[in-house]
Amino acid sequence: MLRRIAVFLTLLACSMPVQAGPKEDAQAAYARFFTSFTTGNHEELIALFAPDALFYGTGSTELVTTPEGVRQYFTRALAGPGRRAIPLENTALLLSDNAVAISGKWQSVRILEGKEVIGAPARNTVVMQKRGDRWLIVQFHNSPTPKPPAAAAPVR
């Protein structure tokens, strides 16, 4: 009898859907950024940002605070064929059930004159906020990863 109960409970546990937490949900929403970037889907990309998002793209000289500014940025950034975004790593920090900070690195790959050119890694930090049933980017900062300092010459 105990064996049947154990088998039943095991089967029940295996058949129950696994629910992701806020951190995993925010990371999944953020992963769509890279898919939209790679496919050049401007509308999907822009829809990932909250209307009041704070945005610093790699080439931004000023803070962008409007959806139109984000649209203009990505229209310029995604011009031309053969562009991909490759996430390298990221770490998420749960701030609350409705806010998650994600920091990591990624690389862009472009086709220039028929050759694949891999960009230097960039570092990226976003804050995702759940609004209604959607996770949106409310803060975005991207910048080149600095080169490590040169090794000091040994003292003789």
N, C-alpha and C positions, 0 to 999 in steps of 0.2 A: 504494500500500500504506500509506504513512504517513497519507494522508488517511483511509483506512478506519479505521485505528487511532485517529486523533484523533476521528472521528465516534463510534466505539464507546465511547471513554473519556468523551466528552461525554454520550452517552446514559446510560452507566452512572452517571456522577456525578449527572445529573438525576433518575435513578430511585431513588437511595439516599435513605432517610429522613433528614431533618435532625434531629439530636438537640440538644435544649436542654440547657444547662448547669444547675448548681444554682441560680444566680441567677434564671434565667428560670423554672425550675420553682417556686421559692419565690414569685416574683411572680405566677405563674398561680394558685397556691394562695391567695395573699392577695387576688387579684381576686374569688375566690368569696365573701370576706367581704362585699363590696359587693352582690353578687347576692343573698346570703342576707338581708342587712339590708333591701334593697329589697323583696324578696318576703315579708318577715316570717317567714321559715322559721327559727323558733327552734332546732329540733333540728339543722339543718344548720349554723347559726351557732355553736352551742355545740360541735359536733363539730370545728370548726376550731381550738379551743383545746386545748392539752395539759392534762391533769388537774392539773398543778402550775404552771400559768401564773400570772404576776404581771400584774395587770390594774388599770389606772386608766382608767375611762371619763370622759367629759366631766364628768359630775355626781358622780363618786365622791368621797366625803369621806375615805375610807380605802382602803388597798391591798386589793384583792380577791385572795384566794389559793385559792379553792375553785371547782370547777365549779358548785356550787349558787349561789355568789355571782355568778358570771358570768351564769348563767341568770336570776337575780332581776333583775340590772341590765338585761339586754336585754328581759325581760318588761315591765318598766316603760318602758324607752326606746322600745320598739316598739308601745306601746299606742296604739290609734286607727288610723283608716284613712289611706290616701294618703300614705305615707312613702317617700321615695327617698333613695339615697345616690349622690352623683356624685363620683367621684374626679377631682381636678383635675390632680395631678402626683404623681409619686413617683420616688425614686432608691433604688437598691438597692446595698448594699455586701456583697460576698462576704466572710464571715468565715472560712469553711472550706467543705469540700464538703458539710457537714451543717448549716451555720448561715448565715443571711443577715439583715442588718438592712435594713429598709425605712423610709424617712421620706418624708412627703409631706403634701399638703393635700387636703381633700375638703369637700363641702357637703351639707347635708341639705335636702330639699325636703319640705314638709308641706302638706296641704290643711287649712286652718282656715276654718270658716264658708263653705265652698264656694270659697275662693280659695287659689291656690298661694302659699305663703310660702317664700322661699328664705333659709335660714340663712346667717349669716356663715361664711366659711371656717374650718374647724378644721384643726389640725395633728395629725399622727398619726405615731407611731413604733412599729414592731413588730419583734420578732425572731422569725424563722421557723426552726424546727429540724426536720430530717428525722429522723423516728423510724420505723424499719421502712421501709415504702414510702410513708409519708405525710409531708407538710410540715405542721407544726402551729405555731400561734402560742404562743410560750412567754413572751413579754413584750409588753404592749400598753399604750400611753399615748396618750390623746387629750385635747386641750385647745383652747380657743378661740384663734384667732390674734389676738395683740394688735394694736390699731390703731397705725399708725405715729405717731411723735410729730408734733405740730403744727409747721409750719414757723416758724422764729424770725422775728420782725419785723426788717426791715432796720434797721441802726444808722444814725442820722442825725446 
